[in-house]
Amino acid sequence: MIDHKHRIANGYIQALVKVLGLVSKMDIGKGKKESEDRYYRVQVGAFLEKANAEKLQRKLKAEGYDAIIRK
């Protein structure tokens, strides 16, 4: 069941990345001028349990995104 939810969540993440034209942290700065290095933030989840937020954070970081948790 958890794996199924994980795949669904990953699908949402990938859809957001594609629809919003986001790039991973590793791609930032490739072929861009210094004036174009601006960061925009996107909230990708809201969780009742911190452990679930930490799990998504680890996944996002593994995929090259800068992920933070705020309460």
Backbone atoms as SQL, in Angstrom:
CREATE TABLE atoms (id INTEGER PRIMARY KEY, chain TEXT, resi INTEGER, resn TEXT, atom TEXT, x REAL, y REAL, z REAL);
INSERT INTO atoms VALUES
  (1, 'A', 1, 'MET', 'N', 0.824, -1.203, 0.000),
  (2, 'A', 1, 'MET', 'CA', 0.000, 0.000, 0.000),
  (3, 'A', 1, 'MET', 'C', 0.855, 1.248, 0.000),
  (4, 'A', 2, 'ILE', 'N', 1.909, 1.271, 0.825),
  (5, 'A', 2, 'ILE', 'CA', 2.774, 2.445, 0.893),
  (6, 'A', 2, 'ILE', 'C', 3.465, 2.673, -0.445),
  (7, 'A', 3, 'ASP', 'N', 3.940, 1.589, -1.088),
  (8, 'A', 3, 'ASP', 'CA', 4.607, 1.726, -2.376),
  (9, 'A', 3, 'ASP', 'C', 3.657, 2.344, -3.397),
  (10, 'A', 4, 'HIS', 'N', 2.401, 1.949, -3.358),
  (11, 'A', 4, 'HIS', 'CA', 1.399, 2.496, -4.269),
  (12, 'A', 4, 'HIS', 'C', 1.242, 3.999, -4.038),
  (13, 'A', 5, 'LYS', 'N', 1.162, 4.418, -2.785),
  (14, 'A', 5, 'LYS', 'CA', 1.050, 5.843, -2.464),
  (15, 'A', 5, 'LYS', 'C', 2.302, 6.588, -2.896),
  (16, 'A', 6, 'HIS', 'N', 3.440, 5.953, -2.721),
  (17, 'A', 6, 'HIS', 'CA', 4.712, 6.562, -3.110),
  (18, 'A', 6, 'HIS', 'C', 4.745, 6.802, -4.624),
  (19, 'A', 7, 'ARG', 'N', 4.275, 5.831, -5.391),
  (20, 'A', 7, 'ARG', 'CA', 4.251, 5.997, -6.848),
  (21, 'A', 7, 'ARG', 'C', 3.281, 7.091, -7.260),
  (22, 'A', 8, 'ILE', 'N', 2.153, 7.181, -6.595),
  (23, 'A', 8, 'ILE', 'CA', 1.186, 8.238, -6.892),
  (24, 'A', 8, 'ILE', 'C', 1.797, 9.602, -6.581),
  (25, 'A', 9, 'ALA', 'N', 2.440, 9.711, -5.408),
  (26, 'A', 9, 'ALA', 'CA', 3.084, 10.968, -5.025),
  (27, 'A', 9, 'ALA', 'C', 4.172, 11.342, -6.026),
  (28, 'A', 10, 'ASN', 'N', 4.949, 10.369, -6.454),
  (29, 'A', 10, 'ASN', 'CA', 5.992, 10.625, -7.436),
  (30, 'A', 10, 'ASN', 'C', 5.385, 11.103, -8.753),
  (31, 'A', 11, 'GLY', 'N', 4.250, 10.536, -9.126),
  (32, 'A', 11, 'GLY', 'CA', 3.562, 10.981, -10.334),
  (33, 'A', 11, 'GLY', 'C', 3.144, 12.439, -10.237),
  (34, 'A', 12, 'TYR', 'N', 2.634, 12.831, -9.072),
  (35, 'A', 12, 'TYR', 'CA', 2.272, 14.238, -8.865),
  (36, 'A', 12, 'TYR', 'C', 3.495, 15.140, -8.977),
  (37, 'A', 13, 'ILE', 'N', 4.587, 14.713, -8.373),
  (38, 'A', 13, 'ILE', 'CA', 5.815, 15.508, -8.416),
  (39, 'A', 13, 'ILE', 'C', 6.279, 15.682, -9.859),
  (40, 'A', 14, 'GLN', 'N', 6.339, 14.587, -10.591),
  (41, 'A', 14, 'GLN', 'CA', 6.795, 14.655, -11.973),
  (42, 'A', 14, 'GLN', 'C', 5.869, 15.523, -12.829),
  (43, 'A', 15, 'ALA', 'N', 4.564, 15.442, -12.571),
  (44, 'A', 15, 'ALA', 'CA', 3.614, 16.270, -13.312),
  (45, 'A', 15, 'ALA', 'C', 3.831, 17.747, -13.007),
  (46, 'A', 16, 'LEU', 'N', 4.030, 18.080, -11.725),
  (47, 'A', 16, 'LEU', 'CA', 4.307, 19.473, -11.351),
  (48, 'A', 16, 'LEU', 'C', 5.577, 19.978, -12.009),
  (49, 'A', 17, 'VAL', 'N', 6.601, 19.158, -11.999),
  (50, 'A', 17, 'VAL', 'CA', 7.870, 19.544, -12.610),
  (51, 'A', 17, 'VAL', 'C', 7.666, 19.833, -14.093),
  (52, 'A', 18, 'LYS', 'N', 6.942, 18.966, -14.762),
  (53, 'A', 18, 'LYS', 'CA', 6.729, 19.124, -16.199),
  (54, 'A', 18, 'LYS', 'C', 5.819, 20.309, -16.515),
  (55, 'A', 19, 'VAL', 'N', 4.672, 20.392, -15.861),
  (56, 'A', 19, 'VAL', 'CA', 3.694, 21.445, -16.148),
  (57, 'A', 19, 'VAL', 'C', 4.240, 22.827, -15.810),
  (58, 'A', 20, 'LEU', 'N', 4.969, 22.923, -14.701),
  (59, 'A', 20, 'LEU', 'CA', 5.483, 24.215, -14.268),
  (60, 'A', 20, 'LEU', 'C', 6.845, 24.541, -14.855),
  (61, 'A', 21, 'GLY', 'N', 7.401, 23.616, -15.630),
  (62, 'A', 21, 'GLY', 'CA', 8.692, 23.864, -16.256),
  (63, 'A', 21, 'GLY', 'C', 9.830, 23.982, -15.257),
  (64, 'A', 22, 'LEU', 'N', 9.768, 23.198, -14.175),
  (65, 'A', 22, 'LEU', 'CA', 10.796, 23.266, -13.145),
  (66, 'A', 22, 'LEU', 'C', 12.036, 22.495, -13.577),
  (67, 'A', 23, 'VAL', 'N', 13.158, 22.850, -12.996),
  (68, 'A', 23, 'VAL', 'CA', 14.403, 22.133, -13.245),
  (69, 'A', 23, 'VAL', 'C', 14.996, 21.714, -11.914),
  (70, 'A', 24, 'SER', 'N', 15.784, 20.667, -11.937),
  (71, 'A', 24, 'SER', 'CA', 16.410, 20.219, -10.703),
  (72, 'A', 24, 'SER', 'C', 17.550, 21.165, -10.334),
  (73, 'A', 25, 'LYS', 'N', 17.977, 21.105, -9.097),
  (74, 'A', 25, 'LYS', 'CA', 19.056, 21.961, -8.617),
  (75, 'A', 25, 'LYS', 'C', 20.317, 21.756, -9.460),
  (76, 'A', 26, 'MET', 'N', 20.528, 20.542, -9.935),
  (77, 'A', 26, 'MET', 'CA', 21.713, 20.255, -10.736),
  (78, 'A', 26, 'MET', 'C', 21.682, 20.981, -12.078),
  (79, 'A', 27, 'ASP', 'N', 20.485, 21.288, -12.586),
  (80, 'A', 27, 'ASP', 'CA', 20.363, 21.950, -13.876),
  (81, 'A', 27, 'ASP', 'C', 20.396, 23.469, -13.780),
  (82, 'A', 28, 'ILE', 'N', 20.260, 24.009, -12.575),
  (83, 'A', 28, 'ILE', 'CA', 20.251, 25.458, -12.405),
  (84, 'A', 28, 'ILE', 'C', 21.631, 25.998, -12.748),
  (85, 'A', 29, 'GLY', 'N', 21.646, 27.023, -13.560),
  (86, 'A', 29, 'GLY', 'CA', 22.898, 27.669, -13.913),
  (87, 'A', 29, 'GLY', 'C', 23.508, 27.177, -15.205),
  (88, 'A', 30, 'LYS', 'N', 23.050, 26.064, -15.736),
  (89, 'A', 30, 'LYS', 'CA', 23.582, 25.573, -17.000),
  (90, 'A', 30, 'LYS', 'C', 23.109, 26.480, -18.123),
  (91, 'A', 31, 'GLY', 'N', 24.019, 27.182, -18.748),
  (92, 'A', 31, 'GLY', 'CA', 23.684, 28.031, -19.879),
  (93, 'A', 31, 'GLY', 'C', 22.918, 29.292, -19.520),
  (94, 'A', 32, 'LYS', 'N', 22.919, 29.683, -18.258),
  (95, 'A', 32, 'LYS', 'CA', 22.185, 30.872, -17.843),
  (96, 'A', 32, 'LYS', 'C', 23.149, 31.977, -17.446),
  (97, 'A', 33, 'LYS', 'N', 22.721, 33.185, -17.638),
  (98, 'A', 33, 'LYS', 'CA', 23.492, 34.337, -17.185),
  (99, 'A', 33, 'LYS', 'C', 23.273, 34.495, -15.680),
  (100, 'A', 34, 'GLU', 'N', 24.187, 35.196, -15.044),
  (101, 'A', 34, 'GLU', 'CA', 24.091, 35.397, -13.600),
  (102, 'A', 34, 'GLU', 'C', 22.787, 36.073, -13.206),
  (103, 'A', 35, 'SER', 'N', 22.292, 37.002, -14.030),
  (104, 'A', 35, 'SER', 'CA', 21.065, 37.729, -13.705),
  (105, 'A', 35, 'SER', 'C', 19.827, 36.838, -13.762),
  (106, 'A', 36, 'GLU', 'N', 19.948, 35.676, -14.405),
  (107, 'A', 36, 'GLU', 'CA', 18.801, 34.772, -14.518),
  (108, 'A', 36, 'GLU', 'C', 18.736, 33.767, -13.369),
  (109, 'A', 37, 'ASP', 'N', 19.715, 33.771, -12.467),
  (110, 'A', 37, 'ASP', 'CA', 19.730, 32.832, -11.346),
  (111, 'A', 37, 'ASP', 'C', 18.799, 33.314, -10.242),
  (112, 'A', 38, 'ARG', 'N', 17.533, 33.054, -10.415),
  (113, 'A', 38, 'ARG', 'CA', 16.537, 33.404, -9.400),
  (114, 'A', 38, 'ARG', 'C', 15.842, 32.116, -8.977),
  (115, 'A', 39, 'TYR', 'N', 15.505, 32.074, -7.721),
  (116, 'A', 39, 'TYR', 'CA', 14.852, 30.889, -7.198),
  (117, 'A', 39, 'TYR', 'C', 13.391, 31.182, -6.882),
  (118, 'A', 40, 'TYR', 'N', 12.556, 30.280, -7.265),
  (119, 'A', 40, 'TYR', 'CA', 11.143, 30.319, -6.913),
  (120, 'A', 40, 'TYR', 'C', 10.861, 29.041, -6.148),
  (121, 'A', 41, 'ARG', 'N', 10.000, 29.130, -5.168),
  (122, 'A', 41, 'ARG', 'CA', 9.732, 27.968, -4.335),
  (123, 'A', 41, 'ARG', 'C', 8.333, 27.422, -4.610),
  (124, 'A', 42, 'VAL', 'N', 8.243, 26.109, -4.514),
  (125, 'A', 42, 'VAL', 'CA', 6.972, 25.424, -4.717),
  (126, 'A', 42, 'VAL', 'C', 6.758, 24.476, -3.549),
  (127, 'A', 43, 'GLN', 'N', 5.598, 24.562, -2.942),
  (128, 'A', 43, 'GLN', 'CA', 5.258, 23.613, -1.883),
  (129, 'A', 43, 'GLN', 'C', 4.718, 22.363, -2.544),
  (130, 'A', 44, 'VAL', 'N', 5.295, 21.222, -2.222),
  (131, 'A', 44, 'VAL', 'CA', 4.862, 19.980, -2.842),
  (132, 'A', 44, 'VAL', 'C', 4.116, 19.054, -1.894),
  (133, 'A', 45, 'GLY', 'N', 3.892, 19.482, -0.670),
  (134, 'A', 45, 'GLY', 'CA', 3.149, 18.631, 0.230),
  (135, 'A', 45, 'GLY', 'C', 2.848, 19.307, 1.555),
  (136, 'A', 46, 'ALA', 'N', 1.813, 18.810, 2.195),
  (137, 'A', 46, 'ALA', 'CA', 1.444, 19.231, 3.546),
  (138, 'A', 46, 'ALA', 'C', 1.127, 17.947, 4.312),
  (139, 'A', 47, 'PHE', 'N', 1.765, 17.754, 5.443),
  (140, 'A', 47, 'PHE', 'CA', 1.674, 16.492, 6.158),
  (141, 'A', 47, 'PHE', 'C', 1.295, 16.695, 7.614),
  (142, 'A', 48, 'LEU', 'N', 0.557, 15.765, 8.146),
  (143, 'A', 48, 'LEU', 'CA', 0.232, 15.779, 9.568),
  (144, 'A', 48, 'LEU', 'C', 1.373, 15.199, 10.389),
  (145, 'A', 49, 'GLU', 'N', 2.132, 14.280, 9.793),
  (146, 'A', 49, 'GLU', 'CA', 3.229, 13.628, 10.498),
  (147, 'A', 49, 'GLU', 'C', 4.563, 14.016, 9.874),
  (148, 'A', 50, 'LYS', 'N', 5.489, 14.430, 10.725),
  (149, 'A', 50, 'LYS', 'CA', 6.800, 14.879, 10.259),
  (150, 'A', 50, 'LYS', 'C', 7.532, 13.775, 9.489),
  (151, 'A', 51, 'ALA', 'N', 7.364, 12.541, 9.893),
  (152, 'A', 51, 'ALA', 'CA', 8.050, 11.431, 9.229),
  (153, 'A', 51, 'ALA', 'C', 7.688, 11.363, 7.752),
  (154, 'A', 52, 'ASN', 'N', 6.440, 11.656, 7.413),
  (155, 'A', 52, 'ASN', 'CA', 6.029, 11.636, 6.009),
  (156, 'A', 52, 'ASN', 'C', 6.684, 12.779, 5.230),
  (157, 'A', 53, 'ALA', 'N', 6.804, 13.928, 5.855),
  (158, 'A', 53, 'ALA', 'CA', 7.475, 15.063, 5.220),
  (159, 'A', 53, 'ALA', 'C', 8.952, 14.742, 4.989),
  (160, 'A', 54, 'GLU', 'N', 9.580, 14.114, 5.975),
  (161, 'A', 54, 'GLU', 'CA', 10.986, 13.752, 5.850),
  (162, 'A', 54, 'GLU', 'C', 11.212, 12.721, 4.749),
  (163, 'A', 55, 'LYS', 'N', 10.279, 11.823, 4.591),
  (164, 'A', 55, 'LYS', 'CA', 10.387, 10.813, 3.538),
  (165, 'A', 55, 'LYS', 'C', 10.352, 11.473, 2.159),
  (166, 'A', 56, 'LEU', 'N', 9.422, 12.401, 1.954),
  (167, 'A', 56, 'LEU', 'CA', 9.347, 13.095, 0.671),
  (168, 'A', 56, 'LEU', 'C', 10.591, 13.966, 0.472),
  (169, 'A', 57, 'GLN', 'N', 11.071, 14.580, 1.537),
  (170, 'A', 57, 'GLN', 'CA', 12.273, 15.397, 1.437),
  (171, 'A', 57, 'GLN', 'C', 13.459, 14.555, 0.949),
  (172, 'A', 58, 'ARG', 'N', 13.624, 13.373, 1.509),
  (173, 'A', 58, 'ARG', 'CA', 14.723, 12.493, 1.081),
  (174, 'A', 58, 'ARG', 'C', 14.590, 12.136, -0.392),
  (175, 'A', 59, 'LYS', 'N', 13.374, 11.851, -0.830),
  (176, 'A', 59, 'LYS', 'CA', 13.142, 11.493, -2.229),
  (177, 'A', 59, 'LYS', 'C', 13.483, 12.662, -3.151),
  (178, 'A', 60, 'LEU', 'N', 13.023, 13.837, -2.802),
  (179, 'A', 60, 'LEU', 'CA', 13.294, 15.008, -3.630),
  (180, 'A', 60, 'LEU', 'C', 14.794, 15.301, -3.701),
  (181, 'A', 61, 'LYS', 'N', 15.470, 15.196, -2.568),
  (182, 'A', 61, 'LYS', 'CA', 16.917, 15.433, -2.557),
  (183, 'A', 61, 'LYS', 'C', 17.641, 14.398, -3.402),
  (184, 'A', 62, 'ALA', 'N', 17.187, 13.155, -3.354),
  (185, 'A', 62, 'ALA', 'CA', 17.799, 12.104, -4.161),
  (186, 'A', 62, 'ALA', 'C', 17.636, 12.377, -5.650),
  (187, 'A', 63, 'GLU', 'N', 16.580, 13.104, -6.007),
  (188, 'A', 63, 'GLU', 'CA', 16.331, 13.448, -7.410),
  (189, 'A', 63, 'GLU', 'C', 16.968, 14.780, -7.807),
  (190, 'A', 64, 'GLY', 'N', 17.728, 15.379, -6.871),
  (191, 'A', 64, 'GLY', 'CA', 18.468, 16.584, -7.201),
  (192, 'A', 64, 'GLY', 'C', 17.800, 17.899, -6.854),
  (193, 'A', 65, 'TYR', 'N', 16.691, 17.835, -6.129),
  (194, 'A', 65, 'TYR', 'CA', 15.988, 19.064, -5.744),
  (195, 'A', 65, 'TYR', 'C', 16.394, 19.485, -4.341),
  (196, 'A', 66, 'ASP', 'N', 16.428, 20.786, -4.121),
  (197, 'A', 66, 'ASP', 'CA', 16.703, 21.313, -2.799),
  (198, 'A', 66, 'ASP', 'C', 15.384, 21.309, -2.042),
  (199, 'A', 67, 'ALA', 'N', 15.287, 20.521, -1.005),
  (200, 'A', 67, 'ALA', 'CA', 14.029, 20.374, -0.271),
  (201, 'A', 67, 'ALA', 'C', 14.230, 20.720, 1.188),
  (202, 'A', 68, 'ILE', 'N', 13.338, 21.531, 1.712),
  (203, 'A', 68, 'ILE', 'CA', 13.378, 21.911, 3.117),
  (204, 'A', 68, 'ILE', 'C', 12.031, 21.607, 3.750),
  (205, 'A', 69, 'ILE', 'N', 12.044, 21.474, 5.067),
  (206, 'A', 69, 'ILE', 'CA', 10.810, 21.256, 5.821),
  (207, 'A', 69, 'ILE', 'C', 10.615, 22.439, 6.749),
  (208, 'A', 70, 'ARG', 'N', 9.426, 22.996, 6.708),
  (209, 'A', 70, 'ARG', 'CA', 9.083, 24.089, 7.615),
  (210, 'A', 70, 'ARG', 'C', 7.777, 23.743, 8.304),
  (211, 'A', 71, 'LYS', 'N', 7.693, 24.119, 9.571),
  (212, 'A', 71, 'LYS', 'CA', 6.485, 23.855, 10.345),
  (213, 'A', 71, 'LYS', 'C', 5.543, 25.028, 10.233);
